[in-house]
Amino acid sequence: MIRKFEIDDLQEVMRIWLESNIKAHHFINESYWKENYETVKEILPNATIFVYENNEKIEGFVGLADNYIAGIFVENEKQSKGIGKDLLDYVKEKYPSLSLKVYKNNIRAVQFYQRENFVVKEEQLDRNTNEVEYVMDWEL
C-alpha cells in the first residue's frame, strides 16, 4: 500500500534514507550521508512524501518538491522487488511531468529511470560531492 507520509514515519524513513544512500553511492564517502542526516531529517517533513508500506512496515518512499523527485529510497533487502517501480508509477499518475537528478555512477538507478522512460537532458557536476550527475525528465 502507498500512502502519504505521517510525522510518526520520520525515524523509519530516515533509516531507509541513510542505509540506501550508503549502499547505492559506494563512490561517495559514507561520512557525506551521515553529515547530512540531520539536515535532511529537518527538511524532509516539508516535502511531499509517499511511503510504501507492507504489513504496517515501511519498505520504501519517494520524496518530491513539486514535480521534482528528490529521491526514491527502498529498504536494502527489499530492492529489485518492484517497490521503486510502484512508487514511481504512483507519482506518474499524479504528475504529467517529472524531473530528477541521479549520479552517473549510480548505474542501477540510471538504468531504472531510463527503463521508465526518463531521458537525460543534461550532465552536470554536483558541487557537494564532485560527482557527475544526470538531470533526467519524464513526460506523460
Backbone bond lengths (Angstrom), bond angles and torsions (degrees), N, CA, C in turn:
res aa  C-N    CA-C-N  psi(-1)  N-CA   C-N-CA  omega(-1)  CA-C   N-CA-C  phi
1 M - - - 1.443 - - 1.531 109.41 -
2 I 1.318 115.60 137.50 1.462 121.05 176.01 1.518 107.39 -109.33
3 R 1.319 115.33 132.60 1.462 121.11 -178.76 1.526 109.82 -144.68
4 K 1.323 114.93 168.36 1.461 120.08 177.06 1.528 110.56 -69.77
5 F 1.302 115.40 146.64 1.460 124.49 175.65 1.530 110.13 -61.14
6 E 1.326 115.36 141.22 1.462 122.70 171.85 1.520 107.05 -122.05
7 I 1.311 117.61 150.51 1.466 120.99 -174.64 1.531 112.10 -58.05
8 D 1.325 117.30 -28.88 1.473 120.09 177.69 1.531 112.08 -66.68
9 D 1.331 117.49 -14.36 1.467 122.45 179.15 1.529 112.57 -81.53
10 L 1.332 116.79 -11.83 1.466 120.98 -168.10 1.529 113.74 -54.90
11 Q 1.308 118.38 -47.21 1.468 121.20 -176.77 1.535 111.20 -60.22
12 E 1.306 116.60 -46.77 1.472 121.29 -178.34 1.528 110.98 -68.90
13 V 1.310 117.14 -41.13 1.460 121.33 178.54 1.535 110.01 -62.36
14 M 1.317 116.59 -41.87 1.469 119.92 179.88 1.535 111.82 -67.76
15 R 1.317 116.92 -35.35 1.464 119.65 176.37 1.523 109.98 -62.51
16 I 1.329 116.63 -45.41 1.469 120.98 178.32 1.523 109.99 -64.10
17 W 1.329 117.52 -41.88 1.465 121.84 179.10 1.535 110.51 -56.18
18 L 1.328 116.21 -50.24 1.465 120.38 -176.74 1.530 111.48 -66.38
19 E 1.316 117.25 -51.22 1.466 120.66 -176.03 1.524 112.05 -63.81
20 S 1.328 117.54 -41.36 1.464 119.01 -177.90 1.525 111.89 -74.01
21 N 1.324 118.01 -33.00 1.463 119.98 175.51 1.524 111.52 -65.01
22 I 1.314 116.61 -43.73 1.464 120.37 179.59 1.528 110.14 -61.85
23 K 1.329 116.97 -43.11 1.467 120.16 -179.19 1.527 111.88 -68.54
24 A 1.329 117.49 -44.90 1.467 121.28 -174.50 1.527 112.59 -73.88
25 H 1.315 116.58 -25.43 1.461 120.44 -173.58 1.534 111.05 -116.96
26 H 1.307 115.54 57.42 1.470 121.74 -179.65 1.522 111.40 -59.64
27 F 1.332 117.37 -19.76 1.463 123.44 -178.13 1.535 112.23 -84.69
28 I 1.334 116.88 -3.07 1.466 122.17 176.12 1.520 107.23 -116.13
29 N 1.321 116.07 135.73 1.460 120.50 -178.61 1.526 110.24 -57.78
30 E 1.312 115.58 133.99 1.464 123.08 -179.37 1.529 111.98 -53.18
31 S 1.318 117.09 -32.07 1.466 121.14 -178.08 1.531 111.95 -62.53
32 Y 1.327 117.88 -28.18 1.469 121.21 178.31 1.529 110.44 -59.09
33 W 1.316 116.24 -45.71 1.470 120.61 -178.54 1.520 110.32 -69.90
34 K 1.313 117.32 -40.97 1.471 120.79 179.98 1.522 111.11 -65.82
35 E 1.349 116.90 -38.02 1.459 121.10 179.51 1.531 111.60 -68.68
36 N 1.321 117.80 -27.29 1.460 121.70 -179.06 1.526 113.61 -94.34
37 Y 1.313 117.12 -2.75 1.461 122.53 -175.09 1.535 111.94 -55.31
38 E 1.319 117.53 -52.93 1.467 120.95 -175.29 1.525 111.70 -65.02
39 T 1.328 116.95 -38.08 1.464 120.52 178.28 1.521 110.39 -63.08
40 V 1.329 116.84 -46.61 1.462 121.21 179.56 1.533 109.70 -63.56
41 K 1.305 116.46 -42.46 1.468 120.79 179.90 1.531 111.11 -59.45
42 E 1.319 116.34 -34.46 1.457 121.11 -179.42 1.529 112.19 -74.54
43 I 1.342 117.41 -39.84 1.465 119.82 -175.63 1.531 113.39 -90.56
44 L 1.316 117.14 -21.51 1.459 120.95 -175.70 1.528 113.96 -55.06
45 P 1.318 120.18 -42.92 1.476 119.00 -179.28 1.537 114.05 -62.36
46 N 1.335 117.57 -15.97 1.465 120.61 179.00 1.519 112.60 -85.84
47 A 1.330 117.19 -10.22 1.460 121.47 178.96 1.529 109.38 -85.33
48 T 1.325 115.36 169.04 1.467 120.99 171.41 1.518 106.20 -88.32
49 I 1.313 117.29 118.20 1.463 120.99 -175.24 1.524 109.39 -128.85
50 F 1.332 113.59 136.19 1.458 120.91 173.48 1.519 107.01 -120.98
51 V 1.324 116.19 133.19 1.457 120.91 -179.69 1.523 110.21 -107.92
52 Y 1.311 114.79 146.45 1.460 122.53 174.58 1.512 105.70 -100.17
53 E 1.331 115.71 120.70 1.456 121.19 -174.87 1.525 109.66 -122.53
54 N 1.304 115.86 137.70 1.458 122.21 177.47 1.526 107.44 -134.07
55 N 1.308 116.85 121.99 1.477 121.41 -177.46 1.526 111.24 51.90
56 E 1.338 115.45 45.08 1.462 123.47 177.74 1.522 113.72 63.98
57 K 1.332 117.31 18.33 1.463 121.59 176.70 1.525 108.68 -118.60
58 I 1.320 115.96 128.27 1.464 120.49 178.96 1.525 108.54 -73.57
59 E 1.338 115.67 126.39 1.462 120.88 -179.82 1.525 112.28 -113.68
60 G 1.333 116.95 -8.75 1.453 120.46 178.07 1.515 110.43 -178.14
61 F 1.336 114.85 171.55 1.461 119.60 177.45 1.514 109.86 -160.61
62 V 1.320 114.84 160.84 1.462 122.81 174.32 1.520 106.91 -125.59
63 G 1.332 115.34 137.33 1.460 120.98 177.95 1.516 110.36 -117.49
64 L 1.333 116.18 135.05 1.465 121.22 -178.86 1.525 111.41 -131.90
65 A 1.321 113.70 152.95 1.462 122.82 167.18 1.518 103.98 -125.87
66 D 1.317 116.69 107.65 1.462 122.27 -170.76 1.528 108.40 56.72
67 N 1.337 117.96 -121.60 1.473 119.18 -179.71 1.530 112.05 -102.41
68 Y 1.329 116.59 16.49 1.466 122.01 177.66 1.534 109.14 -96.86
69 I 1.328 115.99 123.21 1.467 120.40 177.62 1.526 108.17 -84.69
70 A 1.316 115.74 110.49 1.459 120.36 178.38 1.527 110.40 -72.92
71 G 1.329 116.64 -24.55 1.448 120.07 177.01 1.511 112.82 166.99
72 I 1.322 113.68 152.81 1.460 122.08 169.85 1.518 105.34 -117.57
73 F 1.300 115.81 124.75 1.461 121.38 -174.82 1.525 109.09 -126.41
74 V 1.331 115.67 130.70 1.457 121.12 -178.26 1.522 108.32 -129.05
75 E 1.317 114.84 137.19 1.464 122.48 175.25 1.531 108.84 -44.03
76 N 1.323 117.72 132.02 1.473 121.12 -174.00 1.521 114.07 -51.59
77 E 1.328 117.95 -46.76 1.466 119.32 -177.47 1.529 113.33 -77.63
78 K 1.325 117.48 -5.49 1.470 121.76 179.12 1.531 112.17 -104.17
79 Q 1.334 117.35 2.68 1.459 120.18 -178.76 1.523 111.18 -69.94
80 S 1.330 115.35 155.49 1.473 123.93 -179.14 1.530 112.50 64.60
81 K 1.322 116.36 29.54 1.470 121.58 177.62 1.528 111.04 -121.11
82 G 1.330 117.14 12.06 1.454 121.21 175.99 1.519 116.10 93.41
83 I 1.323 118.17 -0.67 1.467 120.72 -177.63 1.533 110.41 -67.79
84 G 1.320 117.32 -45.70 1.463 120.55 178.52 1.515 111.59 -60.26
85 K 1.321 116.74 -42.10 1.472 121.45 178.27 1.522 110.46 -64.58
86 D 1.336 117.34 -41.89 1.466 120.16 177.90 1.528 110.84 -60.87
87 L 1.330 116.89 -43.75 1.459 120.64 178.65 1.522 110.95 -63.60
88 L 1.333 116.72 -43.50 1.460 120.70 179.53 1.524 110.82 -64.65
89 D 1.331 117.47 -44.54 1.470 120.94 177.83 1.526 110.74 -59.33
90 Y 1.316 116.52 -37.60 1.458 121.85 -179.67 1.530 110.89 -62.10
91 V 1.335 117.01 -46.00 1.467 118.87 -179.63 1.531 111.68 -75.50
92 K 1.338 117.00 -27.59 1.471 119.36 175.54 1.530 110.77 -63.15
93 E 1.327 117.39 -30.18 1.465 120.99 177.57 1.524 111.87 -71.90
94 K 1.324 117.18 -23.45 1.460 121.77 -175.51 1.534 113.16 -96.39
95 Y 1.328 117.47 -21.77 1.462 121.59 -175.11 1.531 109.69 -128.41
96 P 1.341 118.04 133.50 1.476 120.39 179.30 1.529 113.13 -76.84
97 S 1.329 116.31 -16.40 1.465 120.20 175.27 1.520 108.48 -148.33
98 L 1.320 114.94 148.99 1.460 121.15 -179.09 1.527 108.62 -138.90
99 S 1.320 115.84 151.57 1.459 120.61 173.29 1.524 108.23 -136.77
100 L 1.315 115.20 162.17 1.460 120.95 179.63 1.517 108.98 -162.84
101 K 1.314 114.77 169.50 1.462 122.11 171.38 1.523 106.66 -123.00
102 V 1.319 115.20 140.09 1.459 120.29 179.30 1.527 107.85 -142.38
103 Y 1.323 116.29 138.79 1.469 119.65 178.90 1.523 110.56 -65.82
104 K 1.315 114.83 134.02 1.467 121.49 179.65 1.533 110.73 -56.12
105 N 1.334 116.73 -36.61 1.469 121.32 -178.63 1.529 113.51 -77.58
106 N 1.321 117.72 -6.26 1.462 121.27 175.59 1.536 106.58 -89.40
107 I 1.307 115.16 71.54 1.467 122.80 -170.34 1.527 112.12 -58.14
108 R 1.322 117.85 -42.06 1.475 120.16 179.68 1.521 111.26 -59.30
109 A 1.335 116.11 -42.78 1.457 119.72 -179.27 1.530 111.00 -69.35
110 V 1.318 117.07 -42.41 1.471 120.56 178.72 1.530 109.35 -58.49
111 Q 1.320 116.67 -47.20 1.472 120.67 -179.75 1.527 111.18 -63.82
112 F 1.319 116.82 -39.30 1.459 121.28 178.03 1.528 110.43 -59.42
113 Y 1.323 116.80 -50.49 1.465 119.91 -178.07 1.529 111.82 -66.71
114 Q 1.316 117.19 -36.89 1.470 119.21 176.75 1.524 110.58 -64.28
115 R 1.326 117.15 -40.60 1.470 121.52 176.37 1.530 111.17 -60.36
116 E 1.320 115.09 -30.74 1.464 121.41 -178.49 1.529 111.89 -92.39
117 N 1.329 116.06 19.14 1.467 123.67 173.84 1.525 115.48 71.48
118 F 1.312 117.61 23.70 1.457 120.60 169.29 1.525 107.86 -82.27
119 V 1.326 115.96 144.54 1.454 122.40 -176.92 1.528 108.88 -119.37
120 V 1.335 115.80 135.16 1.461 120.28 176.37 1.525 108.03 -69.98
121 K 1.332 116.09 121.58 1.467 121.73 179.95 1.525 111.25 -102.71
122 E 1.327 115.73 -25.89 1.458 119.55 -174.39 1.526 109.35 -159.51
123 E 1.315 114.84 152.92 1.467 122.03 173.57 1.518 105.77 -120.98
124 Q 1.324 116.65 131.71 1.464 120.00 -177.90 1.518 110.35 -147.78
125 L 1.326 115.22 170.42 1.455 121.14 -179.86 1.519 109.40 -100.33
126 D 1.325 116.28 127.16 1.462 121.08 173.20 1.527 106.49 -80.10
127 R 1.308 116.93 111.25 1.468 121.44 -175.17 1.534 112.69 -66.37
128 N 1.332 117.03 -22.84 1.470 119.95 179.68 1.526 112.46 -72.19
129 T 1.337 116.12 -32.26 1.472 119.85 -175.01 1.531 112.72 -118.69
130 N 1.324 117.29 -9.63 1.470 122.52 -173.39 1.523 112.26 59.60
131 E 1.313 116.08 29.82 1.458 122.18 177.19 1.522 109.63 -108.30
132 V 1.325 116.30 144.58 1.454 121.90 176.31 1.528 108.63 -74.45
133 E 1.320 115.26 136.16 1.457 120.00 177.64 1.525 109.29 -130.90
134 Y 1.321 113.98 152.48 1.454 121.22 175.01 1.524 108.90 -97.89
135 V 1.324 115.25 141.05 1.465 121.30 167.23 1.519 104.11 -98.25
136 M 1.328 116.31 121.42 1.460 121.45 -176.38 1.524 110.32 -121.96
137 D 1.341 114.84 145.01 1.461 121.53 -179.70 1.525 110.24 -126.89
138 W 1.333 113.61 151.81 1.463 121.86 173.53 1.522 107.48 -135.52
139 E 1.324 116.26 140.69 1.458 120.81 174.95 1.518 109.18 -133.67
140 L 1.318 114.98 145.14 1.455 122.60 179.60 1.522 110.71 -60.10
